[in-house]
């Protein structure tokens, strides 16, 4: 099992729109592609309170590539993402990393 850590750096003032997009649109699309989220977090104290962080669980990098690429290319997702940005860009940038749990991790 590997975990993907993703951090979305929202445009100033657009974090509520980003949260709404995940809650109302993205999660349903992920269900369609059997993409498993572990947790979502907003930043209380840190570099920016405009950040949304989350973890995804994958069986392998091959599974990730297959499912993530299909999700990203889905015309319904593209249309929904475009619709949520009618009032301007929501995400300034995205950073991600892939993590493997240690032998002593509670999360495996």
C-alpha positions, 0 to 999 in steps of 0.5 A: 500500500502506498499513500499519496499526499496532495496539497492544494494551494487555493487562490486567496479567498477561494478555499471555500470554493475548493472545499465545496468542489471536493464535497459536492463533485470530486468525491462522487467522481472518485467513487466512480473510479474507486479512488480511496481517500484516507483523510482531508485537512485544512491548515489551522497553523502553518505556512498558509491557511489557504491550503487543503491537504489530503491522503489517497490510498493506492495498492500500487503506482500502476493502480494510481496511474490507471485510475487517476488518469481515467478520472482526469480525462473524464468529460464529466469531471472536466465539465464540472471542474470548469463550471466551478471556475466560472468566477476564476481560478480556484487552485494556485498550485498543487504539490504531491508526494508518494509515501510508504508506511514504516513497519511501526506505522499505525496506518498501513 
